[in-house]
Amino acid sequence: MKILKTSIDKIDEDIINEAINVLADGGVVLYPTDTVYGLGANIFDNKAVRRVFDIKERSLLKPLSILVSDINAIDLVAKVSLSQKNTIRQYLPGPYTFILDRKNIVPRAVTSGSSYVGVRVPKCEIACRLASIFPITTTSANLSDDEVLSTPQEILEQLNREVDLVIDVGKLDSNHASRIVDLTRIKPKIIRK
């Protein structure tokens, strides 16, 4: 496991490129977002996605959300109507995950076989840059249903499993995961505050 320290406000091209290479090679990366640290894997690598489930001790029946590089990239993984896009543009980038109809390109391993997908564009350039080549998983870096912690050191202790790379920006201000909003209904519904 390699730990790379940087600042949340500074984009270090070497760190971004190294992390993307790790993701492209089937690795799992612990990375910062605008809410909490996340666990990332290339969504098109089923083995890497399975490792995220294993690291978190998460049920395979609970889907993972996807992080894309920007609002326009949402169209790659989800079917988005004009009204949904208008809603999304009001809140993203930001601390929200939107549930949308999944496109077939998204592997069933990520969505646990669901026809829906959670999509995120955080207000964190590091996280968005990691998804610049392919979408990645975004799920809080904690044991499933356990406390969400704020520093990589605490997180790695709790997980008690190795990831391939850690992007350490120190303690994050938030310990609350993103708000989840279901846009597949006629009226949007908040799933998680």
C-alpha atoms as a printed R data frame, in Angstrom:
    type eleno elety resid chain resno       x      y       z
1   ATOM     1    CA   MET     A     1   0.000  0.000   0.000
2   ATOM     2    CA   LYS     A     2   1.290  3.419  -0.948
3   ATOM     3    CA   ILE     A     3   0.270  6.649   0.830
4   ATOM     4    CA   LEU     A     4   0.611  9.927  -1.066
5   ATOM     5    CA   LYS     A     5   0.149 13.133   0.925
6   ATOM     6    CA   THR     A     6  -1.139 16.294  -0.707
7   ATOM     7    CA   SER     A     7  -3.507 19.200  -0.095
8   ATOM     8    CA   ILE     A     8  -7.246 19.084  -0.842
9   ATOM     9    CA   ASP     A     9  -6.868 22.399  -2.677
10  ATOM    10    CA   LYS     A    10  -3.812 21.455  -4.729
11  ATOM    11    CA   ILE     A    11  -3.839 19.264  -7.789
12  ATOM    12    CA   ASP     A    12  -0.613 17.297  -7.989
13  ATOM    13    CA   GLU     A    13  -0.561 15.845 -11.514
14  ATOM    14    CA   ASP     A    14   1.864 13.087 -10.507
15  ATOM    15    CA   ILE     A    15  -0.459 11.890  -7.739
16  ATOM    16    CA   ILE     A    16  -3.527 12.026 -10.007
17  ATOM    17    CA   ASN     A    17  -1.734 10.100 -12.770
18  ATOM    18    CA   GLU     A    18  -0.400  7.486 -10.345
19  ATOM    19    CA   ALA     A    19  -3.864  6.981  -8.850
20  ATOM    20    CA   ILE     A    20  -5.482  6.659 -12.295
21  ATOM    21    CA   ASN     A    21  -2.845  4.058 -13.235
22  ATOM    22    CA   VAL     A    22  -3.600  2.091 -10.057
23  ATOM    23    CA   LEU     A    23  -7.349  2.221 -10.860
24  ATOM    24    CA   ALA     A    24  -6.699  1.191 -14.475
25  ATOM    25    CA   ASP     A    25  -4.660 -1.788 -13.230
26  ATOM    26    CA   GLY     A    26  -7.545 -3.048 -11.064
27  ATOM    27    CA   GLY     A    27  -6.495 -1.377  -7.832
28  ATOM    28    CA   VAL     A    28  -8.576  0.245  -5.101
29  ATOM    29    CA   VAL     A    29  -7.854  3.835  -4.065
30  ATOM    30    CA   LEU     A    30  -8.802  5.624  -0.857
31  ATOM    31    CA   TYR     A    31  -9.452  9.224  -1.899
32  ATOM    32    CA   PRO     A    32 -10.963 12.472  -0.557
33  ATOM    33    CA   THR     A    33 -14.276 13.961  -1.673
34  ATOM    34    CA   ASP     A    34 -16.214 17.049  -0.632
35  ATOM    35    CA   THR     A    35 -17.883 14.992   2.107
36  ATOM    36    CA   VAL     A    36 -15.879 11.982   3.330
37  ATOM    37    CA   TYR     A    37 -13.070  9.742   2.093
38  ATOM    38    CA   GLY     A    38 -14.231  7.257  -0.526
39  ATOM    39    CA   LEU     A    39 -13.164  3.909  -1.904
40  ATOM    40    CA   GLY     A    40 -12.645  3.972  -5.646
41  ATOM    41    CA   ALA     A    41 -12.334  1.264  -8.262
42  ATOM    42    CA   ASN     A    42 -12.775  1.268 -12.028
43  ATOM    43    CA   ILE     A    43 -16.480  0.411 -12.477
44  ATOM    44    CA   PHE     A    44 -15.644 -1.703 -15.544
45  ATOM    45    CA   ASP     A    45 -13.339 -4.021 -13.553
46  ATOM    46    CA   ASN     A    46 -15.622 -6.505 -11.761
47  ATOM    47    CA   LYS     A    47 -12.761 -7.921  -9.691
48  ATOM    48    CA   ALA     A    48 -11.829 -4.438  -8.400
49  ATOM    49    CA   VAL     A    49 -15.481 -3.636  -7.662
50  ATOM    50    CA   ARG     A    50 -15.770 -6.897  -5.727
51  ATOM    51    CA   ARG     A    51 -12.713 -5.872  -3.670
52  ATOM    52    CA   VAL     A    52 -14.519 -2.664  -2.657
53  ATOM    53    CA   PHE     A    53 -17.423 -4.779  -1.351
54  ATOM    54    CA   ASP     A    54 -14.952 -7.044   0.484
55  ATOM    55    CA   ILE     A    55 -12.962 -4.170   2.003
56  ATOM    56    CA   LYS     A    56 -16.150 -2.572   3.331
57  ATOM    57    CA   GLU     A    57 -17.676 -5.939   4.319
58  ATOM    58    CA   ARG     A    58 -20.698 -4.702   2.377
59  ATOM    59    CA   SER     A    59 -23.523 -6.934   1.233
60  ATOM    60    CA   LEU     A    60 -23.400 -7.626  -2.499
61  ATOM    61    CA   LEU     A    61 -27.107 -6.765  -2.491
62  ATOM    62    CA   LYS     A    62 -26.352 -3.128  -1.617
63  ATOM    63    CA   PRO     A    63 -25.337 -1.206  -4.764
64  ATOM    64    CA   LEU     A    64 -22.385  1.159  -5.003
65  ATOM    65    CA   SER     A    65 -22.654  4.667  -6.401
66  ATOM    66    CA   ILE     A    66 -20.600  5.980  -9.294
67  ATOM    67    CA   LEU     A    67 -18.441  9.088  -9.446
68  ATOM    68    CA   VAL     A    68 -18.073 10.809 -12.808
69  ATOM    69    CA   SER     A    69 -15.765 13.664 -13.739
70  ATOM    70    CA   ASP     A    70 -18.415 16.297 -14.470
71  ATOM    71    CA   ILE     A    71 -22.145 16.815 -15.034
72  ATOM    72    CA   ASN     A    72 -21.897 16.054 -18.768
73  ATOM    73    CA   ALA     A    73 -20.367 12.640 -17.997
74  ATOM    74    CA   ILE     A    74 -23.542 11.555 -16.173
75  ATOM    75    CA   ASP     A    75 -24.993 10.755 -19.616
76  ATOM    76    CA   LEU     A    76 -22.379  7.997 -19.985
77  ATOM    77    CA   VAL     A    77 -23.842  5.936 -17.129
78  ATOM    78    CA   ALA     A    78 -27.460  7.077 -16.727
79  ATOM    79    CA   LYS     A    79 -30.534  7.975 -18.731
80  ATOM    80    CA   VAL     A    80 -31.237 11.598 -17.867
81  ATOM    81    CA   SER     A    81 -34.300 13.582 -18.897
82  ATOM    82    CA   LEU     A    82 -34.206 17.336 -19.424
83  ATOM    83    CA   SER     A    83 -36.036 18.026 -16.150
84  ATOM    84    CA   GLN     A    84 -33.694 15.681 -14.248
85  ATOM    85    CA   LYS     A    85 -30.708 17.442 -15.807
86  ATOM    86    CA   ASN     A    86 -32.097 20.833 -14.721
87  ATOM    87    CA   THR     A    87 -32.430 19.569 -11.139
88  ATOM    88    CA   ILE     A    88 -28.956 18.054 -11.188
89  ATOM    89    CA   ARG     A    89 -27.376 21.279 -12.465
90  ATOM    90    CA   GLN     A    90 -28.759 23.121  -9.421
91  ATOM    91    CA   TYR     A    91 -26.899 20.859  -6.979
92  ATOM    92    CA   LEU     A    92 -23.833 19.446  -8.698
93  ATOM    93    CA   PRO     A    93 -20.968 19.568  -8.279
94  ATOM    94    CA   GLY     A    94 -21.732 19.151  -4.606
95  ATOM    95    CA   PRO     A    95 -22.506 16.758  -1.740
96  ATOM    96    CA   TYR     A    96 -25.350 14.930  -3.496
97  ATOM    97    CA   THR     A    97 -25.862 11.508  -5.054
98  ATOM    98    CA   PHE     A    98 -28.713 11.268  -7.558
99  ATOM    99    CA   ILE     A    99 -30.506  7.996  -8.272
100 ATOM   100    CA   LEU     A   100 -31.201  7.676 -12.003
101 ATOM   101    CA   ASP     A   101 -32.088  4.971 -14.538
102 ATOM   102    CA   ARG     A   102 -28.937  2.964 -15.273
103 ATOM   103    CA   LYS     A   103 -27.538  2.638 -18.772
104 ATOM   104    CA   ASN     A   104 -26.559 -0.885 -19.838
105 ATOM   105    CA   ILE     A   105 -22.883  0.099 -19.936
106 ATOM   106    CA   VAL     A   106 -22.859  0.084 -16.110
107 ATOM   107    CA   PRO     A   107 -21.922 -3.407 -14.891
108 ATOM   108    CA   ARG     A   108 -24.511 -5.207 -12.773
109 ATOM   109    CA   ALA     A   109 -21.771 -5.891 -10.195
110 ATOM   110    CA   VAL     A   110 -21.786 -2.174  -9.324
111 ATOM   111    CA   THR     A   111 -25.567 -1.800  -9.055
112 ATOM   112    CA   SER     A   112 -26.255 -5.211  -7.497
113 ATOM   113    CA   GLY     A   113 -28.448 -5.992 -10.497
114 ATOM   114    CA   SER     A   114 -30.639 -2.908 -10.047
115 ATOM   115    CA   SER     A   115 -31.917 -0.956 -13.042
116 ATOM   116    CA   TYR     A   116 -30.979  2.249 -11.178
117 ATOM   117    CA   VAL     A   117 -27.634  3.844 -10.426
118 ATOM   118    CA   GLY     A   118 -26.468  6.446  -7.911
119 ATOM   119    CA   VAL     A   119 -24.326  9.112  -9.571
120 ATOM   120    CA   ARG     A   120 -22.090 11.716  -7.965
121 ATOM   121    CA   VAL     A   121 -20.043 14.732  -9.076
122 ATOM   122    CA   PRO     A   122 -18.399 16.023  -5.891
123 ATOM   123    CA   LYS     A   123 -17.099 19.530  -5.431
124 ATOM   124    CA   CYS     A   124 -13.585 18.142  -5.099
125 ATOM   125    CA   GLU     A   125 -11.226 18.405  -8.020
126 ATOM   126    CA   ILE     A   126  -9.041 15.505  -6.873
127 ATOM   127    CA   ALA     A   127 -12.013 13.119  -6.853
128 ATOM   128    CA   CYS     A   128 -13.343 14.326 -10.203
129 ATOM   129    CA   ARG     A   129  -9.929 14.043 -11.845
130 ATOM   130    CA   LEU     A   130  -9.677 10.393 -10.743
131 ATOM   131    CA   ALA     A   131 -12.779  9.720 -12.864
132 ATOM   132    CA   SER     A   132 -11.491 11.585 -15.925
133 ATOM   133    CA   ILE     A   133 -10.692  8.419 -17.919
134 ATOM   134    CA   PHE     A   134 -13.453  6.090 -16.644
135 ATOM   135    CA   PRO     A   135 -16.123  6.338 -13.911
136 ATOM   136    CA   ILE     A   136 -15.126  5.019 -10.488
137 ATOM   137    CA   THR     A   137 -16.994  3.697  -7.496
138 ATOM   138    CA   THR     A   138 -17.776  6.142  -4.742
139 ATOM   139    CA   THR     A   139 -18.718  4.769  -1.378
140 ATOM   140    CA   SER     A   140 -17.719  5.987   2.051
141 ATOM   141    CA   ALA     A   141 -14.463  4.440   3.237
142 ATOM   142    CA   ASN     A   142 -15.749  2.638   6.294
143 ATOM   143    CA   LEU     A   143 -16.937 -0.775   7.325
144 ATOM   144    CA   SER     A   144 -20.541 -1.146   6.206
145 ATOM   145    CA   ASP     A   145 -22.936  0.346   8.781
146 ATOM   146    CA   ASP     A   146 -20.014  1.477  10.957
147 ATOM   147    CA   GLU     A   147 -18.870  4.974  11.911
148 ATOM   148    CA   VAL     A   148 -17.545  7.194   9.122
149 ATOM   149    CA   LEU     A   149 -14.107  8.516  10.112
150 ATOM   150    CA   SER     A   150 -12.241 11.632   8.969
151 ATOM   151    CA   THR     A   151  -8.581 10.674   8.503
152 ATOM   152    CA   PRO     A   152  -6.931  7.966   6.384
153 ATOM   153    CA   GLN     A   153  -5.104  6.596   9.448
154 ATOM   154    CA   GLU     A   154  -8.374  6.059  11.366
155 ATOM   155    CA   ILE     A   155 -10.066  4.643   8.274
156 ATOM   156    CA   LEU     A   156  -7.294  2.141   7.541
157 ATOM   157    CA   GLU     A   157  -7.354  0.969  11.164
158 ATOM   158    CA   GLN     A   158 -11.121  0.486  11.036
159 ATOM   159    CA   LEU     A   159 -11.081 -1.327   7.690
160 ATOM   160    CA   ASN     A   160  -8.142 -3.516   8.724
161 ATOM   161    CA   ARG     A   161  -7.601 -4.308   5.040
162 ATOM   162    CA   GLU     A   162  -5.181 -2.901   2.528
163 ATOM   163    CA   VAL     A   163  -6.076 -0.672  -0.355
164 ATOM   164    CA   ASP     A   164  -3.537 -0.139  -3.137
165 ATOM   165    CA   LEU     A   165  -3.159  3.626  -2.848
166 ATOM   166    CA   VAL     A   166  -4.170  6.335  -0.388
167 ATOM   167    CA   ILE     A   167  -4.481  9.999  -1.323
168 ATOM   168    CA   ASP     A   168  -4.063 11.620   2.084
169 ATOM   169    CA   VAL     A   169  -5.171 15.252   2.397
170 ATOM   170    CA   GLY     A   170  -5.400 15.046   6.184
171 ATOM   171    CA   LYS     A   171  -8.574 15.369   8.215
172 ATOM   172    CA   LEU     A   172 -11.724 16.233   6.269
173 ATOM   173    CA   ASP     A   173 -14.124 18.742   7.778
174 ATOM   174    CA   SER     A   174 -17.153 16.541   7.199
175 ATOM   175    CA   ASN     A   175 -17.982 13.079   8.462
176 ATOM   176    CA   HIS     A   176 -21.348 12.911   6.710
177 ATOM   177    CA   ALA     A   177 -21.771 11.075   3.436
178 ATOM   178    CA   SER     A   178 -23.586 12.716   0.533
179 ATOM   179    CA   ARG     A   179 -27.330 13.322   0.539
180 ATOM   180    CA   ILE     A   180 -29.102 10.791  -1.714
181 ATOM   181    CA   VAL     A   181 -31.984 11.990  -3.899
182 ATOM   182    CA   ASP     A   182 -34.098  9.644  -6.012
183 ATOM   183    CA   LEU     A   183 -34.938 11.279  -9.331
184 ATOM   184    CA   THR     A   184 -36.609  8.209 -10.845
185 ATOM   185    CA   ARG     A   185 -39.998  9.197  -9.423
186 ATOM   186    CA   ILE     A   186 -42.370 11.922 -10.609
187 ATOM   187    CA   LYS     A   187 -41.451 13.950  -7.529
188 ATOM   188    CA   PRO     A   188 -37.800 13.771  -6.284
189 ATOM   189    CA   LYS     A   189 -37.471 11.949  -2.963
190 ATOM   190    CA   ILE     A   190 -34.685 12.298  -0.406
191 ATOM   191    CA   ILE     A   191 -33.446  8.816   0.493
192 ATOM   192    CA   ARG     A   192 -30.643  9.882   2.854
193 ATOM   193    CA   LYS     A   193 -30.265 13.307   4.426
